[in-house]
Amino acid sequence: MMHALRRTVGDDAFFGTLQRWTADHAYGNASFPQFEALAAKVSGKDLKGFFDAWAHGTTMPSKEYLYPGTLAPLADGRHG
């Protein structure tokens, strides 16, 4: 899921989210919904579908979420 999130939001937003998350919660606890909200805020993207597919669903995520961004060629067997 984390690799797919990275491919969905891009490196800058992904690593920015992780850095902010660890700084904001270094000495405490937080919830996964808080992580979802932070990732959406930092990336500026609506990640509801992504997190619904990966964290809240009961089936394998659709190819849209399983192979986002540069991983898309893997969805149809292309490896170039």
PDB file of N, CA, C and O in Angstrom:
ATOM      1  N   MET A   1       0.819  -1.178   0.000  1.00  0.00           N
ATOM      2  CA  MET A   1       0.000   0.000   0.000  1.00  0.00           C
ATOM      3  C   MET A   1       0.872   1.253   0.000  1.00  0.00           C
ATOM      4  O   MET A   1       0.590   2.211  -0.720  1.00  0.00           O
ATOM      5  N   MET A   2       1.917   1.243   0.798  1.00  0.00           N
ATOM      6  CA  MET A   2       2.748   2.445   0.894  1.00  0.00           C
ATOM      7  C   MET A   2       3.449   2.737  -0.434  1.00  0.00           C
ATOM      8  O   MET A   2       3.585   3.899  -0.817  1.00  0.00           O
ATOM      9  N   HIS A   3       3.890   1.705  -1.132  1.00  0.00           N
ATOM     10  CA  HIS A   3       4.527   1.936  -2.432  1.00  0.00           C
ATOM     11  C   HIS A   3       3.503   2.480  -3.430  1.00  0.00           C
ATOM     12  O   HIS A   3       3.814   3.376  -4.214  1.00  0.00           O
ATOM     13  N   ALA A   4       2.310   1.949  -3.402  1.00  0.00           N
ATOM     14  CA  ALA A   4       1.257   2.449  -4.290  1.00  0.00           C
ATOM     15  C   ALA A   4       0.898   3.888  -3.925  1.00  0.00           C
ATOM     16  O   ALA A   4       0.631   4.699  -4.812  1.00  0.00           O
ATOM     17  N   LEU A   5       0.888   4.214  -2.634  1.00  0.00           N
ATOM     18  CA  LEU A   5       0.636   5.592  -2.223  1.00  0.00           C
ATOM     19  C   LEU A   5       1.729   6.509  -2.765  1.00  0.00           C
ATOM     20  O   LEU A   5       1.441   7.595  -3.267  1.00  0.00           O
ATOM     21  N   ARG A   6       2.982   6.068  -2.662  1.00  0.00           N
ATOM     22  CA  ARG A   6       4.097   6.859  -3.186  1.00  0.00           C
ATOM     23  C   ARG A   6       3.927   7.126  -4.672  1.00  0.00           C
ATOM     24  O   ARG A   6       4.154   8.246  -5.131  1.00  0.00           O
ATOM     25  N   ARG A   7       3.529   6.108  -5.429  1.00  0.00           N
ATOM     26  CA  ARG A   7       3.331   6.266  -6.872  1.00  0.00           C
ATOM     27  C   ARG A   7       2.107   7.120  -7.184  1.00  0.00           C
ATOM     28  O   ARG A   7       2.041   7.741  -8.245  1.00  0.00           O
ATOM     29  N   THR A   8       1.153   7.157  -6.285  1.00  0.00           N
ATOM     30  CA  THR A   8      -0.063   7.951  -6.487  1.00  0.00           C
ATOM     31  C   THR A   8       0.182   9.431  -6.236  1.00  0.00           C
ATOM     32  O   THR A   8      -0.287  10.277  -6.998  1.00  0.00           O
ATOM     33  N   VAL A   9       0.912   9.749  -5.172  1.00  0.00           N
ATOM     34  CA  VAL A   9       1.084  11.156  -4.790  1.00  0.00           C
ATOM     35  C   VAL A   9       2.408  11.751  -5.251  1.00  0.00           C
ATOM     36  O   VAL A   9       2.552  12.973  -5.285  1.00  0.00           O
ATOM     37  N   GLY A  10       3.376  10.912  -5.606  1.00  0.00           N
ATOM     38  CA  GLY A  10       4.691  11.395  -6.001  1.00  0.00           C
ATOM     39  C   GLY A  10       5.650  11.415  -4.823  1.00  0.00           C
ATOM     40  O   GLY A  10       5.234  11.436  -3.665  1.00  0.00           O
ATOM     41  N   ASP A  11       6.931  11.407  -5.135  1.00  0.00           N
ATOM     42  CA  ASP A  11       7.965  11.322  -4.100  1.00  0.00           C
ATOM     43  C   ASP A  11       7.923  12.488  -3.116  1.00  0.00           C
ATOM     44  O   ASP A  11       8.002  12.278  -1.906  1.00  0.00           O
ATOM     45  N   ASP A  12       7.799  13.707  -3.620  1.00  0.00           N
ATOM     46  CA  ASP A  12       7.833  14.868  -2.733  1.00  0.00           C
ATOM     47  C   ASP A  12       6.710  14.822  -1.702  1.00  0.00           C
ATOM     48  O   ASP A  12       6.949  15.030  -0.513  1.00  0.00           O
ATOM     49  N   ALA A  13       5.494  14.551  -2.153  1.00  0.00           N
ATOM     50  CA  ALA A  13       4.358  14.501  -1.230  1.00  0.00           C
ATOM     51  C   ALA A  13       4.453  13.286  -0.311  1.00  0.00           C
ATOM     52  O   ALA A  13       4.123  13.376   0.871  1.00  0.00           O
ATOM     53  N   PHE A  14       4.897  12.164  -0.843  1.00  0.00           N
ATOM     54  CA  PHE A  14       5.004  10.951  -0.027  1.00  0.00           C
ATOM     55  C   PHE A  14       6.000  11.148   1.110  1.00  0.00           C
ATOM     56  O   PHE A  14       5.675  10.919   2.275  1.00  0.00           O
ATOM     57  N   PHE A  15       7.209  11.572   0.766  1.00  0.00           N
ATOM     58  CA  PHE A  15       8.225  11.735   1.802  1.00  0.00           C
ATOM     59  C   PHE A  15       7.930  12.931   2.697  1.00  0.00           C
ATOM     60  O   PHE A  15       8.280  12.923   3.878  1.00  0.00           O
ATOM     61  N   GLY A  16       7.292  13.952   2.148  1.00  0.00           N
ATOM     62  CA  GLY A  16       6.848  15.072   2.969  1.00  0.00           C
ATOM     63  C   GLY A  16       5.823  14.639   4.001  1.00  0.00           C
ATOM     64  O   GLY A  16       5.853  15.093   5.145  1.00  0.00           O
ATOM     65  N   THR A  17       4.921  13.763   3.598  1.00  0.00           N
ATOM     66  CA  THR A  17       3.916  13.222   4.523  1.00  0.00           C
ATOM     67  C   THR A  17       4.598  12.429   5.640  1.00  0.00           C
ATOM     68  O   THR A  17       4.276  12.607   6.814  1.00  0.00           O
ATOM     69  N   LEU A  18       5.532  11.562   5.279  1.00  0.00           N
ATOM     70  CA  LEU A  18       6.210  10.754   6.286  1.00  0.00           C
ATOM     71  C   LEU A  18       7.011  11.614   7.256  1.00  0.00           C
ATOM     72  O   LEU A  18       7.001  11.368   8.462  1.00  0.00           O
ATOM     73  N   GLN A  19       7.699  12.615   6.738  1.00  0.00           N
ATOM     74  CA  GLN A  19       8.477  13.489   7.610  1.00  0.00           C
ATOM     75  C   GLN A  19       7.575  14.269   8.563  1.00  0.00           C
ATOM     76  O   GLN A  19       7.864  14.386   9.754  1.00  0.00           O
ATOM     77  N   ARG A  20       6.503  14.791   8.033  1.00  0.00           N
ATOM     78  CA  ARG A  20       5.587  15.557   8.886  1.00  0.00           C
ATOM     79  C   ARG A  20       4.918  14.641   9.905  1.00  0.00           C
ATOM     80  O   ARG A  20       4.767  15.013  11.069  1.00  0.00           O
ATOM     81  N   TRP A  21       4.520  13.452   9.477  1.00  0.00           N
ATOM     82  CA  TRP A  21       3.871  12.492  10.361  1.00  0.00           C
ATOM     83  C   TRP A  21       4.768  12.163  11.550  1.00  0.00           C
ATOM     84  O   TRP A  21       4.325  12.197  12.698  1.00  0.00           O
ATOM     85  N   THR A  22       6.025  11.847  11.271  1.00  0.00           N
ATOM     86  CA  THR A  22       6.920  11.477  12.365  1.00  0.00           C
ATOM     87  C   THR A  22       7.229  12.671  13.263  1.00  0.00           C
ATOM     88  O   THR A  22       7.384  12.507  14.473  1.00  0.00           O
ATOM     89  N   ALA A  23       7.319  13.854  12.695  1.00  0.00           N
ATOM     90  CA  ALA A  23       7.564  15.051  13.514  1.00  0.00           C
ATOM     91  C   ALA A  23       6.351  15.380  14.378  1.00  0.00           C
ATOM     92  O   ALA A  23       6.495  15.686  15.562  1.00  0.00           O
ATOM     93  N   ASP A  24       5.169  15.316  13.794  1.00  0.00           N
ATOM     94  CA  ASP A  24       3.949  15.669  14.528  1.00  0.00           C
ATOM     95  C   ASP A  24       3.597  14.670  15.629  1.00  0.00           C
ATOM     96  O   ASP A  24       2.960  15.041  16.615  1.00  0.00           O
ATOM     97  N   HIS A  25       4.002  13.414  15.475  1.00  0.00           N
ATOM     98  CA  HIS A  25       3.577  12.367  16.407  1.00  0.00           C
ATOM     99  C   HIS A  25       4.763  11.647  17.051  1.00  0.00           C
ATOM    100  O   HIS A  25       4.644  10.490  17.454  1.00  0.00           O
ATOM    101  N   ALA A  26       5.889  12.322  17.147  1.00  0.00           N
ATOM    102  CA  ALA A  26       7.109  11.691  17.665  1.00  0.00           C
ATOM    103  C   ALA A  26       6.943  11.134  19.067  1.00  0.00           C
ATOM    104  O   ALA A  26       7.526  10.098  19.389  1.00  0.00           O
ATOM    105  N   TYR A  27       6.170  11.789  19.897  1.00  0.00           N
ATOM    106  CA  TYR A  27       6.053  11.352  21.286  1.00  0.00           C
ATOM    107  C   TYR A  27       4.611  11.035  21.670  1.00  0.00           C
ATOM    108  O   TYR A  27       4.218  11.178  22.828  1.00  0.00           O
ATOM    109  N   GLY A  28       3.836  10.606  20.687  1.00  0.00           N
ATOM    110  CA  GLY A  28       2.441  10.322  20.979  1.00  0.00           C
ATOM    111  C   GLY A  28       1.863   9.307  20.027  1.00  0.00           C
ATOM    112  O   GLY A  28       2.582   8.620  19.301  1.00  0.00           O
ATOM    113  N   ASN A  29       0.583   9.230  20.045  1.00  0.00           N
ATOM    114  CA  ASN A  29      -0.155   8.298  19.204  1.00  0.00           C
ATOM    115  C   ASN A  29      -1.019   9.065  18.222  1.00  0.00           C
ATOM    116  O   ASN A  29      -1.324  10.241  18.421  1.00  0.00           O
ATOM    117  N   ALA A  30      -1.402   8.389  17.177  1.00  0.00           N
ATOM    118  CA  ALA A  30      -2.297   8.973  16.186  1.00  0.00           C
ATOM    119  C   ALA A  30      -3.060   7.841  15.515  1.00  0.00           C
ATOM    120  O   ALA A  30      -2.711   6.668  15.651  1.00  0.00           O
ATOM    121  N   SER A  31      -4.090   8.210  14.800  1.00  0.00           N
ATOM    122  CA  SER A  31      -4.935   7.209  14.156  1.00  0.00           C
ATOM    123  C   SER A  31      -4.637   7.135  12.658  1.00  0.00           C
ATOM    124  O   SER A  31      -4.050   8.047  12.075  1.00  0.00           O
ATOM    125  N   PHE A  32      -5.053   6.035  12.061  1.00  0.00           N
ATOM    126  CA  PHE A  32      -4.885   5.903  10.615  1.00  0.00           C
ATOM    127  C   PHE A  32      -5.716   6.940   9.862  1.00  0.00           C
ATOM    128  O   PHE A  32      -5.231   7.474   8.864  1.00  0.00           O
ATOM    129  N   PRO A  33      -6.937   7.251  10.283  1.00  0.00           N
ATOM    130  CA  PRO A  33      -7.669   8.326   9.603  1.00  0.00           C
ATOM    131  C   PRO A  33      -6.903   9.659   9.625  1.00  0.00           C
ATOM    132  O   PRO A  33      -7.011  10.447   8.685  1.00  0.00           O
ATOM    133  N   GLN A  34      -6.144   9.910  10.677  1.00  0.00           N
ATOM    134  CA  GLN A  34      -5.320  11.121  10.715  1.00  0.00           C
ATOM    135  C   GLN A  34      -4.212  11.050   9.657  1.00  0.00           C
ATOM    136  O   GLN A  34      -3.885  12.056   9.027  1.00  0.00           O
ATOM    137  N   PHE A  35      -3.642   9.861   9.467  1.00  0.00           N
ATOM    138  CA  PHE A  35      -2.624   9.693   8.430  1.00  0.00           C
ATOM    139  C   PHE A  35      -3.237   9.924   7.052  1.00  0.00           C
ATOM    140  O   PHE A  35      -2.643  10.594   6.208  1.00  0.00           O
ATOM    141  N   GLU A  36      -4.413   9.374   6.830  1.00  0.00           N
ATOM    142  CA  GLU A  36      -5.103   9.566   5.548  1.00  0.00           C
ATOM    143  C   GLU A  36      -5.330  11.052   5.277  1.00  0.00           C
ATOM    144  O   GLU A  36      -5.086  11.531   4.169  1.00  0.00           O
ATOM    145  N   ALA A  37      -5.792  11.768   6.275  1.00  0.00           N
ATOM    146  CA  ALA A  37      -6.053  13.202   6.115  1.00  0.00           C
ATOM    147  C   ALA A  37      -4.768  13.970   5.843  1.00  0.00           C
ATOM    148  O   ALA A  37      -4.757  14.881   5.016  1.00  0.00           O
ATOM    149  N   LEU A  38      -3.694  13.616   6.524  1.00  0.00           N
ATOM    150  CA  LEU A  38      -2.423  14.296   6.299  1.00  0.00           C
ATOM    151  C   LEU A  38      -1.901  14.029   4.891  1.00  0.00           C
ATOM    152  O   LEU A  38      -1.436  14.949   4.217  1.00  0.00           O
ATOM    153  N   ALA A  39      -1.973  12.790   4.446  1.00  0.00           N
ATOM    154  CA  ALA A  39      -1.507  12.454   3.093  1.00  0.00           C
ATOM    155  C   ALA A  39      -2.295  13.237   2.044  1.00  0.00           C
ATOM    156  O   ALA A  39      -1.715  13.726   1.074  1.00  0.00           O
ATOM    157  N   ALA A  40      -3.589  13.360   2.226  1.00  0.00           N
ATOM    158  CA  ALA A  40      -4.415  14.131   1.294  1.00  0.00           C
ATOM    159  C   ALA A  40      -4.049  15.608   1.338  1.00  0.00           C
ATOM    160  O   ALA A  40      -3.971  16.262   0.298  1.00  0.00           O
ATOM    161  N   LYS A  41      -3.826  16.131   2.529  1.00  0.00           N
ATOM    162  CA  LYS A  41      -3.490  17.548   2.677  1.00  0.00           C
ATOM    163  C   LYS A  41      -2.139  17.863   2.034  1.00  0.00           C
ATOM    164  O   LYS A  41      -2.017  18.825   1.276  1.00  0.00           O
ATOM    165  N   VAL A  42      -1.135  17.057   2.337  1.00  0.00           N
ATOM    166  CA  VAL A  42       0.204  17.308   1.803  1.00  0.00           C
ATOM    167  C   VAL A  42       0.230  17.145   0.290  1.00  0.00           C
ATOM    168  O   VAL A  42       0.874  17.930  -0.405  1.00  0.00           O
ATOM    169  N   SER A  43      -0.458  16.140  -0.222  1.00  0.00           N
ATOM    170  CA  SER A  43      -0.437  15.880  -1.668  1.00  0.00           C
ATOM    171  C   SER A  43      -1.365  16.798  -2.441  1.00  0.00           C
ATOM    172  O   SER A  43      -1.166  17.020  -3.635  1.00  0.00           O
ATOM    173  N   GLY A  44      -2.383  17.335  -1.769  1.00  0.00           N
ATOM    174  CA  GLY A  44      -3.373  18.134  -2.468  1.00  0.00           C
ATOM    175  C   GLY A  44      -4.294  17.292  -3.339  1.00  0.00           C
ATOM    176  O   GLY A  44      -4.954  17.811  -4.239  1.00  0.00           O
ATOM    177  N   LYS A  45      -4.336  15.991  -3.070  1.00  0.00           N
ATOM    178  CA  LYS A  45      -5.155  15.069  -3.867  1.00  0.00           C
ATOM    179  C   LYS A  45      -6.271  14.470  -3.014  1.00  0.00           C
ATOM    180  O   LYS A  45      -6.144  14.325  -1.799  1.00  0.00           O
ATOM    181  N   ASP A  46      -7.350  14.132  -3.682  1.00  0.00           N
ATOM    182  CA  ASP A  46      -8.439  13.404  -3.037  1.00  0.00           C
ATOM    183  C   ASP A  46      -8.033  11.932  -3.011  1.00  0.00           C
ATOM    184  O   ASP A  46      -8.023  11.271  -4.049  1.00  0.00           O
ATOM    185  N   LEU A  47      -7.706  11.426  -1.848  1.00  0.00           N
ATOM    186  CA  LEU A  47      -7.224  10.050  -1.722  1.00  0.00           C
ATOM    187  C   LEU A  47      -8.271   9.103  -1.150  1.00  0.00           C
ATOM    188  O   LEU A  47      -7.945   7.977  -0.774  1.00  0.00           O
ATOM    189  N   LYS A  48      -9.512   9.538  -1.082  1.00  0.00           N
ATOM    190  CA  LYS A  48     -10.574   8.708  -0.522  1.00  0.00           C
ATOM    191  C   LYS A  48     -10.673   7.361  -1.241  1.00  0.00           C
ATOM    192  O   LYS A  48     -10.705   6.314  -0.596  1.00  0.00           O
ATOM    193  N   GLY A  49     -10.719   7.387  -2.562  1.00  0.00           N
ATOM    194  CA  GLY A  49     -10.810   6.142  -3.333  1.00  0.00           C
ATOM    195  C   GLY A  49      -9.617   5.237  -3.088  1.00  0.00           C
ATOM    196  O   GLY A  49      -9.764   4.023  -2.953  1.00  0.00           O
ATOM    197  N   PHE A  50      -8.435   5.834  -3.031  1.00  0.00           N
ATOM    198  CA  PHE A  50      -7.218   5.058  -2.784  1.00  0.00           C
ATOM    199  C   PHE A  50      -7.295   4.351  -1.438  1.00  0.00           C
ATOM    200  O   PHE A  50      -7.100   3.138  -1.358  1.00  0.00           O
ATOM    201  N   PHE A  51      -7.580   5.114  -0.372  1.00  0.00           N
ATOM    202  CA  PHE A  51      -7.618   4.509   0.959  1.00  0.00           C
ATOM    203  C   PHE A  51      -8.822   3.590   1.140  1.00  0.00           C
ATOM    204  O   PHE A  51      -8.734   2.605   1.873  1.00  0.00           O
ATOM    205  N   ASP A  52      -9.938   3.890   0.491  1.00  0.00           N
ATOM    206  CA  ASP A  52     -11.069   2.959   0.536  1.00  0.00           C
ATOM    207  C   ASP A  52     -10.659   1.618  -0.064  1.00  0.00           C
ATOM    208  O   ASP A  52     -10.983   0.560   0.475  1.00  0.00           O
ATOM    209  N   ALA A  53      -9.942   1.674  -1.187  1.00  0.00           N
ATOM    210  CA  ALA A  53      -9.528   0.448  -1.866  1.00  0.00           C
ATOM    211  C   ALA A  53      -8.493  -0.336  -1.057  1.00  0.00           C
ATOM    212  O   ALA A  53      -8.583  -1.559  -0.946  1.00  0.00           O
ATOM    213  N   TRP A  54      -7.520   0.365  -0.501  1.00  0.00           N
ATOM    214  CA  TRP A  54      -6.416  -0.301   0.179  1.00  0.00           C
ATOM    215  C   TRP A  54      -6.676  -0.607   1.651  1.00  0.00           C
ATOM    216  O   TRP A  54      -6.309  -1.682   2.126  1.00  0.00           O
ATOM    217  N   ALA A  55      -7.292   0.301   2.369  1.00  0.00           N
ATOM    218  CA  ALA A  55      -7.376   0.150   3.823  1.00  0.00           C
ATOM    219  C   ALA A  55      -8.763  -0.171   4.352  1.00  0.00           C
ATOM    220  O   ALA A  55      -8.899  -0.677   5.466  1.00  0.00           O
ATOM    221  N   HIS A  56      -9.782   0.113   3.575  1.00  0.00           N
ATOM    222  CA  HIS A  56     -11.139  -0.056   4.092  1.00  0.00           C
ATOM    223  C   HIS A  56     -11.950  -1.101   3.337  1.00  0.00           C
ATOM    224  O   HIS A  56     -13.072  -1.422   3.729  1.00  0.00           O
ATOM    225  N   GLY A  57     -11.391  -1.627   2.266  1.00  0.00           N
ATOM    226  CA  GLY A  57     -12.102  -2.629   1.472  1.00  0.00           C
ATOM    227  C   GLY A  57     -11.829  -4.032   1.967  1.00  0.00           C
ATOM    228  O   GLY A  57     -10.983  -4.262   2.832  1.00  0.00           O
ATOM    229  N   THR A  58     -12.563  -4.952   1.401  1.00  0.00           N
ATOM    230  CA  THR A  58     -12.387  -6.358   1.771  1.00  0.00           C
ATOM    231  C   THR A  58     -11.921  -7.199   0.589  1.00  0.00           C
ATOM    232  O   THR A  58     -11.824  -8.422   0.689  1.00  0.00           O
ATOM    233  N   THR A  59     -11.632  -6.537  -0.532  1.00  0.00           N
ATOM    234  CA  THR A  59     -11.150  -7.241  -1.713  1.00  0.00           C
ATOM    235  C   THR A  59      -9.867  -6.565  -2.187  1.00  0.00           C
ATOM    236  O   THR A  59      -9.504  -5.485  -1.719  1.00  0.00           O
ATOM    237  N   MET A  60      -9.192  -7.221  -3.120  1.00  0.00           N
ATOM    238  CA  MET A  60      -7.980  -6.649  -3.684  1.00  0.00           C
ATOM    239  C   MET A  60      -8.321  -5.335  -4.376  1.00  0.00           C
ATOM    240  O   MET A  60      -9.344  -5.249  -5.056  1.00  0.00           O
ATOM    241  N   PRO A  61      -7.483  -4.308  -4.217  1.00  0.00           N
ATOM    242  CA  PRO A  61      -7.750  -3.031  -4.891  1.00  0.00           C
ATOM    243  C   PRO A  61      -7.824  -3.199  -6.404  1.00  0.00           C
ATOM    244  O   PRO A  61      -7.172  -4.077  -6.970  1.00  0.00           O
ATOM    245  N   SER A  62      -8.614  -2.361  -7.050  1.00  0.00           N
ATOM    246  CA  SER A  62      -8.689  -2.404  -8.508  1.00  0.00           C
ATOM    247  C   SER A  62      -7.339  -2.007  -9.087  1.00  0.00           C
ATOM    248  O   SER A  62      -6.506  -1.429  -8.389  1.00  0.00           O
ATOM    249  N   LYS A  63      -7.124  -2.314 -10.354  1.00  0.00           N
ATOM    250  CA  LYS A  63      -5.850  -2.010 -11.010  1.00  0.00           C
ATOM    251  C   LYS A  63      -5.502  -0.531 -10.927  1.00  0.00           C
ATOM    252  O   LYS A  63      -4.325  -0.176 -10.854  1.00  0.00           O
ATOM    253  N   GLU A  64      -6.498   0.327 -10.937  1.00  0.00           N
ATOM    254  CA  GLU A  64      -6.282   1.772 -10.815  1.00  0.00           C
ATOM    255  C   GLU A  64      -5.485   2.105  -9.562  1.00  0.00           C
ATOM    256  O   GLU A  64      -4.619   2.979  -9.591  1.00  0.00           O
ATOM    257  N   TYR A  65      -5.767   1.420  -8.470  1.00  0.00           N
ATOM    258  CA  TYR A  65      -5.102   1.677  -7.201  1.00  0.00           C
ATOM    259  C   TYR A  65      -3.953   0.702  -6.936  1.00  0.00           C
ATOM    260  O   TYR A  65      -3.018   1.026  -6.204  1.00  0.00           O
ATOM    261  N   LEU A  66      -4.023  -0.465  -7.517  1.00  0.00           N
ATOM    262  CA  LEU A  66      -2.979  -1.473  -7.328  1.00  0.00           C
ATOM    263  C   LEU A  66      -1.718  -1.112  -8.109  1.00  0.00           C
ATOM    264  O   LEU A  66      -0.601  -1.369  -7.658  1.00  0.00           O
ATOM    265  N   TYR A  67      -1.911  -0.511  -9.288  1.00  0.00           N
ATOM    266  CA  TYR A  67      -0.793  -0.146 -10.161  1.00  0.00           C
ATOM    267  C   TYR A  67      -0.878   1.320 -10.567  1.00  0.00           C
ATOM    268  O   TYR A  67      -1.058   1.610 -11.750  1.00  0.00           O
ATOM    269  N   PRO A  68      -0.753   2.256  -9.622  1.00  0.00           N
ATOM    270  CA  PRO A  68      -0.874   3.670  -9.973  1.00  0.00           C
ATOM    271  C   PRO A  68       0.386   4.227 -10.635  1.00  0.00           C
ATOM    272  O   PRO A  68       1.473   3.661 -10.516  1.00  0.00           O
ATOM    273  N   GLY A  69       0.215   5.334 -11.327  1.00  0.00           N
ATOM    274  CA  GLY A  69       1.343   6.062 -11.900  1.00  0.00           C
ATOM    275  C   GLY A  69       2.230   5.210 -12.771  1.00  0.00           C
ATOM    276  O   GLY A  69       1.761   4.567 -13.711  1.00  0.00           O
ATOM    277  N   THR A  70       3.513   5.203 -12.462  1.00  0.00           N
ATOM    278  CA  THR A  70       4.487   4.492 -13.278  1.00  0.00           C
ATOM    279  C   THR A  70       4.381   2.976 -13.166  1.00  0.00           C
ATOM    280  O   THR A  70       5.064   2.255 -13.894  1.00  0.00           O
ATOM    281  N   LEU A  71       3.542   2.486 -12.273  1.00  0.00           N
ATOM    282  CA  LEU A  71       3.340   1.050 -12.152  1.00  0.00           C
ATOM    283  C   LEU A  71       2.299   0.527 -13.141  1.00  0.00           C
ATOM    284  O   LEU A  71       2.141  -0.685 -13.287  1.00  0.00           O
ATOM    285  N   ALA A  72       1.590   1.426 -13.819  1.00  0.00           N
ATOM    286  CA  ALA A  72       0.502   1.046 -14.729  1.00  0.00           C
ATOM    287  C   ALA A  72       0.895  -0.019 -15.748  1.00  0.00           C
ATOM    288  O   ALA A  72       0.088  -0.913 -16.004  1.00  0.00           O
ATOM    289  N   PRO A  73       2.091   0.021 -16.348  1.00  0.00           N
ATOM    290  CA  PRO A  73       2.437  -1.036 -17.319  1.00  0.00           C
ATOM    291  C   PRO A  73       2.401  -2.435 -16.732  1.00  0.00           C
ATOM    292  O   PRO A  73       2.214  -3.404 -17.467  1.00  0.00           O
ATOM    293  N   LEU A  74       2.574  -2.561 -15.426  1.00  0.00           N
ATOM    294  CA  LEU A  74       2.516  -3.883 -14.793  1.00  0.00           C
ATOM    295  C   LEU A  74       1.101  -4.455 -14.797  1.00  0.00           C
ATOM    296  O   LEU A  74       0.921  -5.672 -14.736  1.00  0.00           O
ATOM    297  N   ALA A  75       0.116  -3.596 -14.867  1.00  0.00           N
ATOM    298  CA  ALA A  75      -1.278  -4.039 -14.822  1.00  0.00           C
ATOM    299  C   ALA A  75      -1.641  -4.879 -16.033  1.00  0.00           C
ATOM    300  O   ALA A  75      -2.477  -5.777 -15.938  1.00  0.00           O
ATOM    301  N   ASP A  76      -1.026  -4.600 -17.158  1.00  0.00           N
ATOM    302  CA  ASP A  76      -1.369  -5.374 -18.360  1.00  0.00           C
ATOM    303  C   ASP A  76      -0.194  -6.231 -18.849  1.00  0.00           C
ATOM    304  O   ASP A  76      -0.175  -6.682 -19.995  1.00  0.00           O
ATOM    305  N   GLY A  77       0.764  -6.444 -17.981  1.00  0.00           N
ATOM    306  CA  GLY A  77       1.855  -7.350 -18.309  1.00  0.00           C
ATOM    307  C   GLY A  77       3.028  -6.715 -19.029  1.00  0.00           C
ATOM    308  O   GLY A  77       3.996  -7.410 -19.338  1.00  0.00           O
ATOM    309  N   ARG A  78       2.978  -5.424 -19.307  1.00  0.00           N
ATOM    310  CA  ARG A  78       4.126  -4.766 -19.965  1.00  0.00           C
ATOM    311  C   ARG A  78       5.170  -4.447 -18.889  1.00  0.00           C
ATOM    312  O   ARG A  78       4.829  -3.947 -17.817  1.00  0.00           O
ATOM    313  N   HIS A  79       6.382  -4.725 -19.167  1.00  0.00           N
ATOM    314  CA  HIS A  79       7.443  -4.490 -18.190  1.00  0.00           C
ATOM    315  C   HIS A  79       8.564  -3.639 -18.781  1.00  0.00           C
ATOM    316  O   HIS A  79       9.736  -3.885 -18.494  1.00  0.00           O
ATOM    317  N   GLY A  80       8.238  -2.672 -19.576  1.00  0.00           N
ATOM    318  CA  GLY A  80       9.273  -1.887 -20.242  1.00  0.00           C
ATOM    319  C   GLY A  80       9.480  -0.613 -19.680  1.00  0.00           C
ATOM    320  O   GLY A  80      10.329   0.141 -20.157  1.00  0.00           O
TER     321      GLY A  80
END
